[in-house]
Amino acid sequence: MDADDFRNNLIPYKNIMYRLAKRLLKNTEDAEDAVQDTFARLWIKRENLDSGRNLQALTMITLKNICLDKLKSGNSKILPMIDDENFLPGKDNPQNQLEKKDIRHKINSIIETMPEPQKMIIHLRDIEGMSNDEVSEIVQMNKNAVKVALSRARKKLKEELVKQLEYINYEN
């Protein structure tokens, strides 16, 4: 694979990679480093990359492994993740915008308490919009296990969110 193929086939995944790395590492700088390390590792192995393979899955697997290595080594700076990048003011009034931001923060907090496989699966499937087959290949689990983990993650997310929102309404 030459530089143009690399640029055309792998660089388009950088935003998806960054969001997954940030979800796993909970830190902007660590996420950026992980994405850069992934591209560096893939660049070194570019001669062995076949454009016929699922390059997105290979890229995400490599990123996942780099993130998990960072977490295991303790070299990541773990800070709370509040993802406001996708928070765009709309026609809502400021109170509605604040409530949406608060709910998004609650959702992120709940997802962060999930085990790593569920956290990755719900991120790839529901946030990145990947198919079950793609997620299955990336997390290296069979398709049925991905479906079960996703179902459990969604159920936990729903239950915890309802609990938190009911508590808030009860206080008022």
C-alpha positions, -999 to +999 in steps of 0.1 A: +000+000+000+015+033-010+010+067+007-020+077-015-038+044-008-030+048+029-044+083+029-075+074+009-083+041+027-074+047+064-073+085+072-111+088+067-115+067+099-097+092+120-129+108+135-144+074+144-111+063+159-108+095+180-143+092+194-137+055+204-103+063+219-117+092+239-145+070+251-120+044+263-092+067+276-114+095+288-088+121+279-083+142+248-046+141+247-044+103+252-071+098+225-051+119+200-019+100+209-037+066+205-050+076+170-015+088+160+001+056+174-025+035+154-017+053+122+021+049+129+017+012+135-004+007+104+021+028+083+049+005+094+029-025+083+015-009+052+032-034+028+011-062+045-021-042+043-044-055+015-071-032+003-094-063+000-094-068+038-117-049+060-094-020+067-119-003+091-120-034+113-082-038+113-078-001+121-103-002+150-088-034+164-053-019+163-067+013+180-085-008+206-054-027+215-033+004+218-060+020+241-061-011+263-023-012+265-023+024+276-049+017+303-030-014+315+003+004+316-012+033+336+001+059+312-032+074+305-044+105+322-079+096+333-102+126+335-140+126+334-153+126+299-179+152+291-185+151+254-198+185+244-183+184+209-216+173+194-236+198+214-248+223+189-272+250+199-304+246+180-338+263+182-343+251+217-344+276+245-314+277+269-331+256+295-338+228+270-303+229+258-290+227+293-313+197+300-301+179+269-265+186+279-272+172+314-288+141+300-259+136+276-236+139+306-256+113+325-255+089+296-218+092+293-214+087+330-235+055+329-216+042+299-184+047+317-195+024+345-200-005+321-175-033+315-151-026+286-167-049+261-202-034+267-187+001+266-170-005+233-200-023+217-225+004+226-202+031+214-195+014+181-230+003+175-252+032+188-228+062+186-208+053+155-237+035+138-217+004+128-234-028+119-234-059+142-211-076+118-186-047+119-187-045+156-183-083+159-152-081+138-137-052+157-143-065+192-135-100+181-166-116+195-192-137+176-223-118+164-247-133+189-224-123+218-223-088+205-261-087+203-264-100+239-238-075+252-255-046+233-289-056+247-275-057+282-257-024+278-289-007+265-310-022+293-285-010+319-284+024+303-321+027+302-326+015+338-299+038+353-311+068+333-347+063+344-336+060+380-316+092+378-343+111+361-370+098+385-349+109+414-345+144+400-382+147+394-389+134+429-367+161+444-385+189+426 
